């Protein structure tokens, strides 16, 4: 079982070279702290965090906007962490605590994302999905399977 501590080790020990990371098989035990540490992976292009049970909007925010050099001090970094400008594929399927704020953060930080999977998530609405569609102009794949709170807007 991988813990937040192991994710910190990955992020600090060469994570700046990672371009792809799939932590879906262990993400149910990870917290927002692990995502904040992933903000150090500034070359990241593909990230899969499916079925996370503890990750919240705060974790997505900190991963995308925290300056890796300032982790622990809480200084925001516009379009900074986790290769936000480089991220092309992001899977957040079945992350039950995420809400529209996460989609708003993605819309601000990941404008060049090509693929986004937010399937099986009950808390996303048309507001968040619309923000992604308006801002992420390179988006060619959006998985909304099981996202029940969308309206006709």
C-alpha positions, 0 to 999 in steps of 0.5 A: 500500500502506497502512502502520502509519504511514498508519493512525497519520496517519488515527487522529491526524488526525481519527480521533476522528470516524470511525464506520466504517473498512474496511482489509481490502484493506490489512490484510495489511501492517498490524501490531499497532502500527496497531491500537493507533493505531486505539484513538484512533478512539473513535467507531468503530462499524464496523471491518473488518480481514479477512485480516490476516497480522501482527495478533495478540491483543496488537493487538486488546487494545491497540486496545480497552483502550489510552487514546488519550492514553497511546499509547506509554506503555502504560497500560491503559484499561478499555473505552477505545480504538477506541470499544470501547463503541460498536463495533457491527460487527467483522470479523476474518475470516481473521486467522490469528494471532488466538486465543481471547484476542481473543474474550475481549477483545471479550467484555469491551470490546464488549458491545453489538456486533451483528455479529461475523465471525470466519470462516476463522480456525482458532485460535478455539475454543468457549471464545472463542466462548462468552465472546462469546455470554455477554457480547455480549447484543446480538449478532444476527449471528455468522459462524463459517464455517470455524471448525473448532475448535468442539466441542459444548459 
